[in-house]
Amino acid sequence: MKLTCPHCEYSRTIDPQQIPAGTIRVKCPLCAKAFELPQQQDQQEQNETQEIGESVRHDEQPQQQAEEDSPAAPQQPSVNKPWQQNGAPSHPPMPGVYSNPMDAVPKATFWMRAVATLVDAAIVFGLQMILGGILALAGTVTVVGSDGGGGETAFIVHFFSYLISFTYYIFFTGYCGQTPGKMVLRIKVVRQDGSPISYGRAAFREVPAKFLSGIIFGIGYLMVIFDEQKRALHDRLADTYVIKL
């Protein structure tokens, strides 16, 4: 405890235990003048310091006890992102911008899809010419000598040609999301969540949905040019994307 005389500013450090109990005034050994002993103020500060220390210790004990009692947090199993599942390309999403991670995956442009369509159309036309010609020459669908046999044969050949076209697009799209034309351009049809497209959804997309895209003067196909996610009308109806690989 440090005492300072207010008269001559003489200072001296003494042990508080050496001061008799009840002493309120002391005499300066230098100037011999008495002054008030600041015992009460020091005692109050000491009590406040002690109370603060005890409060801190009480607050730390429950926290330490809780940390000791709480079990270690189990490690969370790694979960693949939707854009990493089922063969979808590993393009990471842009956090904070897209609500669906697949929205950040690069999409096939209108011209990429158009070139892929031309490649597929050439393949389908070749299959139709070869298989349709074989069917027409087989002569198994006509009755020799019956009237109208030629017209009946033509109808069956045309029907078979459409069947080849539908089977071609539905099979490849449902099997791997890629027709041979899309394989050449490295683009693929997937669901909006990045999962593979099923045969049923492929059939809906390739027949009735594309029919609607074409019947309105092809506007359903031209939507790819203006749509932010490069989706045609049949893509929106079938809940699909055409993405780049």
Phi, psi and omega in degrees: 000131182254124178251137180232126179286125180287348182270311182244001178061028174283133183240147179204138179261126180229162177281127180301335181288341178282347180275123179301147179297140178087358179286129181239344178227145179229162183247131181289128180287347182268307181260355177063023177257145181270152176207163184293138177277119182283054184283318185293319180294316179295322180294321180294318178295323179295318179295319180295319178297320179295319180295321179295318179297319179293322179296320178295318179296322179293325180287328182284328183296311179298324180294316178295322179295320180293324179290326179287324184279332185288133179288158179295138181293129180292147179287132180284134178293146180289135182240129179289141177288156180304326182280002176251001186259152167056041174081004178289148183294150185272057173268117182292147178286165176262104184295142176084356181245315183249136177283329177252124181304328181292342178296336182273351180284134180301137182255155177290136180281172180299318184287327175297317180291325180294317179295319177298322178295320178295320178297315179295320180297321178295319179294315180296319179298318178297318178295320180294319180294316184288306184289324178294321178294320178297318180295321181292322181282341182296324178074013183275350183254004180244153176256118184297129177085354180273148179287143178077010180295325180293321178293322178295321178296318180297320179297316181294321179296317178296317178298318179295325179295316176296321180297321177298316182296311181298317181296320180301307184289320182292318183296306184294320180292319179286331184284311184221004180078006184222122166281166178306324177296320177290328176296320179296319181273357180058052173232161188209146176266126178225166173291167182295336177267006178093354181281160181295155178273140181273170178295321179296315179291325177297319178296318178295319182291319187277338184251283185290322183292318177290331175298318178293323179296326182273331186289337178266052176059031177074009182296327179300326177283323181290346178300337180300327183293322188259344183285138181298323180261014177057044181254133173277175180299319180291335174291318179292321179294323182266359179061053183229162171238154168245109189252161173274147177255000000 
